Amino acid sequence: MSRPAVRTSAPSAPLTDPALFRAQAYIGGTWRDSASGRVVEVANPADGTIVNTVPALTADESLEAVNAAHRAFPDWAHTLGWERSRILRRWFELMAAAREDLAIIMTLEQGKPLSESRGEIDYAASFVEFFAEEAKRPNIEGVTSHLPDAEVEVWREPVGVAALVTPWNFPCAMITRKAAAAMAAGCPVVVHPSRETPFSALALAELADRAGVPPGVFNVVTGRSSEVVPPWMAEPRVRALSFTGSTEVGKLLYRQSADTVKRMVMELGGHAPLIVFGDATFDEAVAESIKAKFATSGQDCLAANRLFIERPIYDAFCEAFAKATAAMSVGPGMDDPDIGPLMNEAAVKKQEEHVADALEKGARLLCGGKRHSAGPLFFEPTVLVDVPPDALIWREETFGPVAALAPFDDEDEVLRRANDSEAGLVAYLHTNDPRRIYRASRALRYGMVAVNRTKVTGAPIPFGGYKQSGIGREGARLGMEAYTEVKYVCRDWA
């Protein structure tokens, strides 16, 4: 059957496969505009140029995506796990083959350095590969019967339509981490990407179509969150919601979900502490701390926001950290620098506010501290030391390339200070004392602890946090739980 005509518009950077760049929403296997004719402009944060526009779908049109997913649900739920696995595996293979084009699209709309975009495509594809295998495994579980003449089984069945609301900082990986798990479980999805980074999601939809994902199983609804998402929250046929974003918005969605009692998975704000003890391997701790702070230009929920350094090595560490920070390159993502642009003006103003507040309260500036000459949305990699505990940056997630350091004197003190936050996503620990590693890893009230390293995430691990950093886990086998119902069957065999 021939494919319907669609509107495409190639971005400024050449793509090997221009058809991956889609400028329409994708609902029920069809590319479409909004009947209202309204659009959302998407700008390249590196230079402010308009990459293209996407349809601003209305509330009624967002419900059309739910209708499409609901229609697709019975067939997809009853598709053999092996067949769902085969389709997901093909989606993964197409993503891997399109790695460079997907990375270019991401950098143009999100701004991150090109090498980081390539890394995110690998990360995003890994979730599809992982859950392609898990699609085969939600088996019936036999349970030893507690009743005479009865046989007992526990089944896992797909919950229904899942709504996925994703952020701009990881515009591919946050979709596949959710969608691959839901689809593997047998649930169709309606995806609302950030209005600032929709083209990565639409490229995924194009590849899903090529992979043979049936119409209605993967839908991408573009537009403004204030119009697209509320109808989903009120719709009882949307049985699950997975959201990645700010804690404030997460709380709002949590309240809105109450009337329809949705399954919820939320990955919310981070405010990660990074602790370096005096016995740590010094050069390694400095290098890993740079990675933990400045990946994705600091626009990462896993970014180290509070760096605690033991006093005997504090001065030397601050000097080495600032020297490495000052040497970082800054520029457009397509030039593959160390630091790219921030996403919007509000993000830049937050850096300025945090720096000014910390300095006013007694912190010292070792490097950076202001906007960068590369353009309006660039900010210099910045190091603040001797940051007092009442500084804003010590209480709020910075989400940018500003590092805050302070000394500590003993283990109990630093663990208390590290835990003094309602965030609890990830904590970083550098020490070579095995007993301290155990004690501190136990004491830190965070969902993930990275010891003597920065990179800890991946498809096989349960990603998520404590306290107000979220609900549930994504990735690993646990990542499918929110998308399944548990059914207990007890039958007489006499």
Summary of the structure (lengths in Angstrom):
residues: 494
radius of gyration: 23.4
end to end distance: 52.7
largest distance: 80.9
contacts: 1829
relative contact order: 0.13
helix: 42%
strand: 22%
